[in-house]
Amino acid sequence: MGLRGVEFDWDDANVHHVERHRVAPEEAEQVIMNDPLDLGMEAMIVSAS
């Protein structure tokens, strides 16, 4: 269910936001466009604590 035809408009605030997570805008776009599978890693990390 990718988002074909969607264009991203990166303003400075959003570029800096993703950079704080050590992610480039192009990487963020790739993840969004590829409709990644959520493996629920957050739940696994919390339950392991």
Residue, then its C-alpha position, 0 to 999 in steps of 0.5 A: m500500500g505504498l504512497r505512489g505519487v506523493e511528494f515531500d516538502w521538507d522545511d528546515a524544522n522537519v529536516h532538523h527533526v529527523e536529523r536529531h534521530r540520525v535519519a536523512p530526509e531521503e531515508a524517512e521518505q523511503v520508509i514511508m513510501n515502502d510501507p514498512l512492516d511494524l514488528g512491534m519492537e517497542a512492545m518487545i523492548v518494554s516487555a523485556s525490561 
